Amino acid sequence: MKRSYPSGAQKRRKIKERKSSTQSLTKLTNFFLAARDEKSDEDEVPETARLSEEDAAPVAAEVAGSSVSLHSSPQQSILEETVSARCEIIKRGPVQIKEFDFPQNNDKIPRRFTVDNYHMKMNNGEKINRNWLVYSLSSDSVFCFCCTVFERESKFIMKKSKIHRANMQNWRELAERLKTVQHRKAVLRRILAIVCHLAERNQALRGHSEKLFEPHNGNFLGQIELMAQLMSEHLRRIDKKEIKDHYLSKTIQNELISLVGQKTKDAIVQKVKDAKYFSVIMDCTPDTSHNEQMSLVLRIVNCESCSGASISEHFVGFFSVQDTSGRGLCNTLTEELKHMKLNIADCRGQSYNNGSNMMGHKQGVQKRVLEINQKALCVPCSSHSLNLVVADAAKSSVLSVTFFGILQWLYNLFSSSVHRWSILQRHVKLTVKNLSTTRWECRIESVKALRHQYPEMIEALSVLTEHAAEKKDGETLYSAQNLCKELMSWQFILCVVIWYNVLFHINHVSKLLQKPELFSPRIPGSWNFIAKTEARELQRNYRRTTRKFLYEGKDEVQLTPEQRFNQDVFLPLIDTALISISERFTQVDVFFSLFGFLYYANNMKKAIQEDTLEDSCKKLERTLGDVDSQDLVLEVTAAVSVFPDHISSPADILDYIYKENLLELYGNLSIALRLLLTLPITVASGERSFSSLKLIKNFLRSTMSQERLTGLAMISIEQRVRRSLNMEDIINAFAETKTRMVQF
């Protein structure tokens, strides 16, 4: 007889009946007491419990980012599948809650999670910490930390499964990798700080040796050794050759310097773009390797609502130029502006020294820039012009030329011997100085020593005369005796007093002109102040020659000492200075005719009273075209009547407009003032950059590359901008420059 088999429907019916019969039976645990045994608590906890999709939905809204702590809801990591989120969770690590009253469940035999479940008891009685086990307060469940973060295949994963072991291994490797990344970031942060510290002080980084803990290994490695307490682990790895990338080589130095310098330059360029209008300040000088270095500085007016307005000049780099003609320098300038993505049409001013290649009216840089942009008004360097005025005045009379020659003779006599210099120091506190051949106003330091220590200087020469006589040094004896006679003459005393007063006032104005925040309205008042400076008029007693015979003719017209001094010294000096000022500051009158009505609040009121305000506004619109003349007339008229009395200068007016958020009412006035304040006054910022150039690229570092020179100069000169940068961004950019073993 053929055997029969149940159909599929019959099989499914039997399985369903068997399952319902089993569920109707009483649980075996109902016949036993729920004892609180330590071993059972430890062993009966599920190795890993995971939330279902329904359980995970309510906590999805709680996931707000990395600020949520793991122990409040560790299962939130299910919803975070990105690499950055996984790394952030691994950095924090599992948090095991211990000081908490864990709730009981609703089973017939209540059970709860205990702190003992964080440990696994071995057969020999030892306990091993389950550092992967975490408890969730929100769901009263426990989870496997590594399986929550990494991939999983099922809802429940046992600790002995291959997936769990693989996740544990991935967790350990990623945690160690992240720890290494943090360590290297800390190392790079310190190395960056050392590089910037040395660069800001224009100190050399490298030495004769490139190895740690060796003599003459340079300031950079010396600072690394000084910080060894903070970088002991990194130095240990280098010493044991556990790592190859130690970031202490000259190549890494150059990369960091170049990167920091470029980031600083980018920040400056962004400021220039925000300001819109800018002026160009440019100057050239040879370096120690006989390369012509061109310094480029940009002047802008920073304006922010509710913060105010300020003037700043920023250095943007040194550029090695081969062609120093007007064409070559202009091409270098325009190419660099294009490289920085700055529109030369927004250039409103240019300032250079008085050299023909810069200021030439036919082939100079200023002429070629004006051909590209007619709105780029040229301003000669006021400090350089003032220096030429003093040079002309010093050559106005024979007595003035002789006076400075005696000062140099006096310095040469004492400085040529150590013993002579010690004699001078015993008698005077202010020693004589060598005469400056570039800045005439600096000669005040040479005159000051005589002006305030005249008797002491005579005494020092007397002692030197006696010493030379004892040593039978004829040359020194002759020089000391003649110098003593010259210093005791009335002519020399008069020149000391006159030139000290003149140079004192000129030095004061020169220092004022060199400030970056100075603006053009201050120039006329400065040189007018110099022109009106008066020297003291001291008398000199002249011997009158008596007539011995009647047939002798009468002497020429007898002049009083005052008249003779005025004729021979004072009037030639003043006349030469006034003529030189009028010739060299003629460009100031051009700016006054264009911006004069905006120089001060009183000028605005005067233009309104004389009914010239409208013509001045129209002239400004025709020349620059950045303002509407009709609206400007209304805004100037309103500003004069509304603004406080102490708001007078252009800088104060512009600052008041932005601080009080009045830009909507005085838009054209603010533009006109920004154009006025953007105009440069001197090239002092460019010359100051040459001081850094001489400190950075000295004769011991003459082979320095151009890229390294520019980077070090950017860090040194623009310290404020560099310190405002985020070092973390620089470290990340450093990691992106090339493929490295460890990604930061």
PEWO-V450630 format. One record per residue. RES is the residue in one small letter. PHI is phi in whole degrees, 0 to 359 (none if undefined). PSI is psi in whole degrees, 0 to 359 (none if undefined). OMEGA is omega in whole degrees, -180 to 180 (* if undefined). Layout:
<<RES;PHI;PSI;OMEGA> <RES;PHI;PSI;OMEGA>>
This chain:
<<m;none;133;-176> <k;287;133;-178> <r;285;140;180> <s;254;147;180> <y;243;142;178> <p;294;150;179> <s;283;175;180> <g;295;321;-180> <a;295;322;179> <q;294;320;178> <k;297;317;-179> <r;293;326;179> <r;293;318;179> <k;297;318;179> <i;297;319;-180> <k;294;319;179> <e;294;319;180> <r;296;322;-179> <k;292;319;179> <s;291;327;178> <s;292;321;180> <t;292;320;-179> <q;292;335;-180> <s;282;347;180> <l;285;153;177> <t;285;140;-180> <k;294;146;180> <l;294;330;-178> <t;290;346;179> <n;289;341;-179> <f;270;2;-178> <f;233;155;175> <l;279;144;179> <a;277;85;-179> <a;286;142;-180> <r;272;68;-179> <d;274;134;-176> <e;298;319;-176> <k;293;319;-179> <s;293;325;179> <d;297;322;-177> <e;286;320;-171> <d;274;334;-172> <e;270;358;177> <v;288;131;178> <p;303;138;-179> <e;298;317;179> <t;211;126;175> <a;242;136;-177> <r;238;150;178> <l;286;145;172> <s;282;174;-180> <e;297;324;179> <e;293;322;180> <d;288;330;-177> <a;282;336;-177> <a;301;314;-178> <p;297;332;-177> <v;271;357;-179> <a;297;324;-179> <a;291;340;-178> <e;280;346;-177> <v;282;103;-178> <a;248;0;-179> <g;133;198;-176> <s;286;350;-178> <s;284;345;-179> <v;280;130;-178> <s;285;150;-176> <l;290;322;-173> <h;289;342;178> <s;284;326;178> <s;199;80;-176> <p;293;338;-178> <q;287;355;179> <q;296;337;-179> <s;296;344;176> <i;300;324;-176> <l;276;352;-178> <e;252;103;-175> <e;252;359;-178> <t;283;156;-179> <v;294;319;-179> <s;297;320;179> <a;293;321;179> <r;297;317;179> <c;295;322;180> <e;295;320;179> <i;293;319;179> <i;296;322;179> <k;299;320;-179> <r;285;323;179> <g;78;170;180> <p;287;144;178> <v;243;117;-179> <q;259;116;-179> <i;282;129;-178> <k;237;321;-180> <e;268;79;-177> <f;202;144;177> <d;272;95;-176> <f;292;136;-178> <p;284;159;176> <q;268;158;177> <n;273;180;-175> <n;260;18;178> <d;291;165;178> <k;299;325;173> <i;252;98;-174> <p;300;139;177> <r;225;159;180> <r;212;161;175> <f;279;140;179> <t;234;165;179> <v;296;333;-180> <d;295;338;-180> <n;290;346;177> <y;287;353;-180> <h;237;149;177> <m;248;126;-178> <k;270;125;-179> <m;274;170;-178> <n;296;332;-180> <n;273;6;177> <g;94;350;179> <e;284;156;-180> <k;245;137;178> <i;241;132;-177> <n;287;131;173> <r;270;80;-176> <n;288;350;178> <w;272;352;-176> <l;270;127;180> <v;230;151;-179> <y;248;137;179> <s;257;124;178> <l;289;325;-174> <s;288;329;-177> <s;244;359;-178> <d;53;49;-179> <s;224;164;176> <v;245;151;-175> <f;220;159;172> <c;271;121;-175> <f;298;311;-176> <c;291;323;179> <c;288;334;176> <t;290;323;-176> <v;279;319;-175> <f;261;184;-174> <e;291;154;178> <r;215;158;-177> <e;249;338;-176> <s;222;172;-179> <k;288;325;180> <f;241;131;180> <i;233;124;180> <m;275;155;-175> <k;293;336;-178> <k;269;0;-179> <s;287;159;179> <k;294;326;-179> <i;295;317;180> <h;296;317;180> <r;295;321;178> <a;294;320;178> <n;294;322;177> <m;298;318;180> <q;295;318;178> <n;297;321;179> <w;298;313;-178> <r;296;317;-178> <e;294;316;-180> <l;293;320;179> <a;297;318;179> <e;293;323;179> <r;294;317;178> <l;294;324;177> <k;295;321;178> <t;294;320;178> <v;298;315;179> <q;297;321;179> <h;296;316;-178> <r;289;327;175> <k;297;318;179> <a;296;321;178> <v;295;313;180> <l;296;325;179> <r;298;320;179> <r;287;321;179> <i;296;318;177> <l;300;318;180> <a;297;321;179> <i;292;316;180> <v;300;314;-180> <c;293;323;180> <h;298;315;-179> <l;288;322;-179> <a;292;323;179> <e;296;333;-179> <r;258;13;175> <n;57;36;-180> <q;262;150;179> <a;290;142;-180> <l;267;317;-173> <r;264;156;176> <g;235;201;180> <h;285;333;-179> <s;248;151;179> <e;248;19;-177> <k;243;150;179> <l;289;153;174> <f;57;34;173> <e;238;147;179> <p;294;149;178> <h;62;37;177> <n;266;8;173> <g;94;168;-178> <n;291;325;-177> <f;296;306;179> <l;292;332;175> <g;295;320;176> <q;292;325;176> <i;298;317;178> <e;295;325;179> <l;294;326;180> <m;268;19;-176> <a;300;332;-180> <q;294;327;179> <l;273;341;-177> <m;238;31;-176> <s;299;320;-179> <e;295;319;179> <h;295;317;179> <l;292;327;177> <r;296;318;179> <r;295;323;177> <i;294;316;-178> <d;296;321;-180> <k;275;359;-179> <k;58;38;177> <e;279;338;180> <i;230;152;177> <k;260;327;-179> <d;270;90;-179> <h;262;351;174> <y;63;28;-180> <l;245;5;-176> <s;279;168;179> <k;294;330;179> <t;294;316;177> <i;295;323;176> <q;303;311;-179> <n;297;320;179> <e;296;315;-180> <l;294;317;179> <i;298;314;180> <s;296;320;-178> <l;293;313;180> <v;295;319;178> <g;297;320;180> <q;291;319;177> <k;297;321;177> <t;295;317;179> <k;295;320;178> <d;299;320;178> <a;295;321;178> <i;293;316;179> <v;299;322;178> <q;296;322;176> <k;297;319;179> <v;295;319;179> <k;295;322;178> <d;294;326;-179> <a;282;340;-180> <k;73;294;-178> <y;273;144;178> <f;210;162;175> <s;237;153;-177> <v;254;130;173> <i;239;123;-172> <m;221;142;178> <d;206;160;-177> <c;228;151;176> <t;200;150;175> <p;279;147;178> <d;261;187;-176> <t;292;338;178> <s;265;14;175> <h;65;32;172> <n;257;138;179> <e;282;120;-179> <q;254;126;177> <m;259;124;178> <s;262;133;-179> <l;239;125;-180> <v;233;138;178> <l;247;133;179> <r;253;130;-178> <i;222;168;173> <v;243;113;-180> <n;276;123;-179> <c;231;127;177> <e;222;136;179> <s;298;137;179> <c;68;357;179> <s;249;333;178> <g;107;191;-178> <a;232;147;180> <s;210;152;179> <i;260;136;179> <s;215;150;176> <e;237;127;-173> <h;239;133;175> <f;280;134;-178> <v;240;2;173> <g;143;162;170> <f;258;143;-179> <f;226;124;179> <s;283;123;-177> <v;242;139;177> <q;264;323;180> <d;259;108;-178> <t;264;13;176> <s;284;172;179> <g;300;322;180> <r;294;313;-178> <g;296;317;180> <l;293;322;178> <c;294;320;178> <n;296;318;178> <t;298;319;180> <l;296;311;-178> <t;293;323;178> <e;295;320;-180> <e;291;322;177> <l;296;322;176> <k;293;321;179> <h;297;324;178> <m;277;0;-180> <k;59;42;175> <l;254;135;-179> <n;277;120;-179> <i;294;343;177> <a;293;340;177> <d;272;0;178> <c;285;127;-177> <r;243;1;180> <g;198;155;176> <q;211;139;-178> <s;220;132;180> <y;222;175;172> <n;285;180;-174> <n;271;21;177> <g;290;153;-177> <s;292;327;179> <n;290;339;178> <m;266;308;-171> <m;258;10;-180> <g;302;136;-176> <h;281;349;-180> <k;243;316;-176> <q;238;5;-177> <g;285;169;180> <v;298;317;-177> <q;298;324;179> <k;291;319;-179> <r;290;324;177> <v;292;322;178> <l;295;330;176> <e;293;329;177> <i;278;317;-177> <n;220;107;-178> <q;289;346;-179> <k;274;354;-180> <a;277;85;-177> <l;293;138;-178> <c;265;132;180> <v;238;114;176> <p;297;150;-180> <c;295;117;-178> <s;293;323;179> <s;295;318;179> <h;293;321;177> <s;295;319;178> <l;295;323;178> <n;297;321;178> <l;291;327;176> <v;298;315;180> <v;295;321;179> <a;297;319;177> <d;295;319;-179> <a;294;325;-179> <a;291;341;179> <k;258;14;-174> <s;286;336;-178> <s;213;159;179> <v;295;324;-178> <l;296;322;179> <s;292;318;178> <v;297;318;179> <t;295;323;-178> <f;300;311;-179> <f;289;332;175> <g;294;322;177> <i;294;321;178> <l;299;318;179> <q;292;323;177> <w;298;318;179> <l;297;318;179> <y;294;315;-179> <n;298;324;-178> <l;296;314;-177> <f;280;326;-175> <s;279;348;-178> <s;281;354;180> <s;215;140;179> <v;294;321;-179> <h;293;320;178> <r;296;320;180> <w;295;324;177> <s;294;324;175> <i;298;317;179> <l;297;318;-178> <q;292;333;179> <r;289;339;-174> <h;251;334;-177> <v;232;153;176> <k;267;322;178> <l;260;111;-178> <t;280;159;178> <v;289;151;-178> <k;243;155;174> <n;289;140;-177> <l;289;131;178> <s;285;134;179> <t;265;352;-179> <t;254;313;-179> <r;248;107;-177> <w;291;329;-179> <e;294;339;178> <c;289;348;179> <r;290;352;177> <i;299;331;178> <e;294;329;178> <s;286;322;-178> <v;284;329;-176> <k;299;322;-179> <a;299;326;178> <l;275;326;-177> <r;296;323;-175> <h;254;353;-178> <q;223;43;-174> <y;296;310;180> <p;298;322;-180> <e;295;324;179> <m;293;321;177> <i;297;319;179> <e;295;320;178> <a;297;320;177> <l;294;324;178> <s;295;317;178> <v;296;320;179> <l;295;325;178> <t;296;315;179> <e;296;319;-180> <h;295;320;179> <a;293;326;178> <a;293;321;179> <e;294;321;-179> <k;276;356;-178> <k;56;42;177> <d;265;96;-173> <g;295;320;-178> <e;295;314;179> <t;294;320;180> <l;298;316;180> <y;296;315;-179> <s;296;317;-178> <a;294;319;180> <q;294;317;-179> <n;290;322;176> <l;296;321;179> <c;297;320;178> <k;295;317;-179> <e;295;318;-178> <l;292;334;-178> <m;270;359;178> <s;282;151;-179> <w;293;325;-179> <q;299;316;-179> <f;293;319;179> <i;298;318;178> <l;298;316;-180> <c;295;323;178> <v;300;313;-178> <v;293;314;-176> <i;295;308;-175> <w;290;331;176> <y;294;316;179> <n;295;317;-180> <v;295;311;-178> <l;292;330;179> <f;297;312;180> <h;291;321;179> <i;293;320;178> <n;296;322;178> <h;297;314;180> <v;293;322;180> <s;298;317;177> <k;296;324;179> <l;294;320;-179> <l;292;337;-176> <q;277;355;180> <k;285;133;-179> <p;297;329;-177> <e;278;1;179> <l;290;146;179> <f;233;164;-169> <s;301;328;179> <p;300;342;-178> <r;278;346;-175> <i;293;309;-178> <p;303;317;179> <g;296;328;-178> <s;291;310;-177> <w;283;337;172> <n;294;323;178> <f;297;320;179> <i;292;318;-177> <a;297;332;-178> <k;267;0;-180> <t;293;131;-178> <e;247;140;176> <a;268;152;176> <r;294;144;-178> <e;251;102;178> <l;259;151;-176> <q;263;154;175> <r;233;134;-179> <n;275;115;177> <y;261;140;177> <r;282;131;178> <r;267;131;-179> <t;277;126;-180> <t;277;149;178> <r;278;126;-179> <k;265;336;-179> <f;227;152;-177> <l;291;332;-177> <y;280;354;177> <e;292;134;178> <g;288;158;179> <k;289;149;177> <d;296;166;175> <e;299;173;-177> <v;306;123;-178> <q;283;123;178> <l;260;145;175> <t;288;159;178> <p;306;322;180> <e;295;316;-179> <q;293;320;180> <r;295;319;179> <f;295;318;178> <n;298;320;-176> <q;287;321;-173> <d;270;328;-171> <v;236;300;-167> <f;293;309;-177> <l;296;318;175> <p;300;322;-180> <l;295;311;-177> <i;292;317;-179> <d;298;316;179> <t;297;319;-180> <a;294;317;-179> <l;294;317;179> <i;296;318;-180> <s;295;320;178> <i;297;317;-179> <s;296;324;-178> <e;284;320;-172> <r;273;346;180> <f;245;29;179> <t;293;330;-179> <q;296;336;179> <v;297;323;179> <d;295;327;178> <v;296;316;179> <f;291;327;179> <f;294;322;178> <s;293;336;-179> <l;268;315;-176> <f;247;6;-173> <g;303;324;-179> <f;290;349;179> <l;256;1;-174> <y;299;315;180> <y;214;166;179> <a;299;325;178> <n;295;324;177> <n;295;323;177> <m;296;315;179> <k;297;320;180> <k;295;320;179> <a;295;325;178> <i;291;317;-178> <q;292;322;-179> <e;273;3;177> <d;59;39;177> <t;248;2;-176> <l;296;317;-177> <e;295;318;179> <d;295;320;179> <s;295;320;179> <c;293;321;178> <k;293;322;178> <k;295;320;178> <l;295;321;179> <e;293;319;180> <r;294;323;-176> <t;284;313;-174> <l;251;325;176> <g;72;16;-179> <d;264;355;-177> <v;229;161;173> <d;261;118;-172> <s;297;319;-178> <q;294;315;178> <d;293;325;180> <l;295;322;177> <v;299;314;-179> <l;294;319;-178> <e;291;320;178> <v;295;317;179> <t;298;318;180> <a;290;321;-178> <a;295;321;-179> <v;297;324;-177> <s;274;341;-173> <v;256;320;-173> <f;293;149;178> <p;299;159;-176> <d;293;328;-178> <h;284;350;175> <i;273;98;-172> <s;237;311;-175> <s;285;160;178> <p;302;321;179> <a;295;320;179> <d;292;320;-180> <i;295;314;180> <l;295;319;178> <d;297;321;180> <y;294;321;-179> <i;298;317;-177> <y;281;325;179> <k;293;322;-180> <e;271;3;177> <n;58;50;-178> <l;253;23;-175> <l;296;327;-180> <e;294;330;-178> <l;273;331;-175> <y;232;50;-178> <g;295;312;-179> <n;291;323;178> <l;296;320;179> <s;295;322;178> <i;295;316;180> <a;298;319;179> <l;291;323;177> <r;296;320;177> <l;297;318;180> <l;295;315;-177> <l;285;341;178> <t;286;337;-179> <l;297;128;-180> <p;284;160;-180> <i;250;314;-178> <t;222;172;174> <v;257;27;-176> <a;299;324;179> <s;296;322;176> <g;294;320;178> <e;290;327;176> <r;295;327;177> <s;295;331;177> <f;291;331;175> <s;297;318;176> <s;294;324;179> <l;300;317;-179> <k;292;329;179> <l;283;324;-177> <i;282;309;-177> <k;255;74;177> <n;272;185;-174> <f;293;338;177> <l;280;344;-177> <r;236;33;-174> <s;290;343;-180> <t;267;11;-179> <m;298;140;179> <s;288;160;-178> <q;293;322;-180> <e;295;317;179> <r;294;320;179> <l;300;313;-179> <t;294;320;179> <g;296;315;179> <l;295;321;179> <a;294;321;178> <m;297;316;-180> <i;293;322;-177> <s;287;313;-174> <i;281;317;-177> <e;260;60;-177> <q;294;320;-178> <r;296;317;179> <v;293;319;-179> <r;297;319;-179> <r;290;342;177> <s;278;352;-179> <l;284;154;177> <n;272;117;-178> <m;295;331;179> <e;295;322;177> <d;295;323;179> <i;292;320;179> <i;295;318;178> <n;295;320;177> <a;294;325;177> <f;296;321;180> <a;290;332;-178> <e;276;349;-178> <t;295;330;178> <k;206;163;178> <t;286;119;-177> <r;246;169;-178> <m;296;321;-180> <v;241;126;176> <q;277;131;-180> <f;270;none;*>>
